[in-house]
Amino acid sequence: MATEHVGELLSGYLDGELTQQQRQRVTLHCSGCEQCRDDLAELRALRERISGAPLSELGEDQWRENMNDTTVQLSRGIGWLLFIAGLLVAGFYALYHLMIDSSMSFIEKFIIFGVYGGLAVLLFSVLRQRLIERKTDKYKDVEI
Ligand SMILES: [Zn+2]
């Protein structure tokens, strides 16, 4: 295991894009491999120069914890709810005006209704999928 270098994972490691398993592999490997440790330090220094902000492992972990914080999850949930509610209201408003519009034929209304209905169903299935994913999020390290 120690012979397999982790160079291709280092960038993702610094960006916090790896799975928990990959992160552990990098940490473990770097503890025994000077070359990859140097590469990581070099890459980190490069990132710091580019971003102008210090980027430490502690900072990454704190960022990670904050992202997993329930407050963030809650506010994100509210954001989603507002977004969906707004879309629904706008959709229903548009549909209402469509339905009372006497200048359009039934077929035209039916087609537009079908398009928006289809969109609503798609939106609902995406939302449902997200809710299911959120439930399973608690039990594994899911990347955001
Ligand atoms: Zn190595």
Residues whose N, C-alpha, C, O or C-beta is under 5 A from the ligand:
A	BS01	ZN	A2 H5 V6 C33 Q35 C36
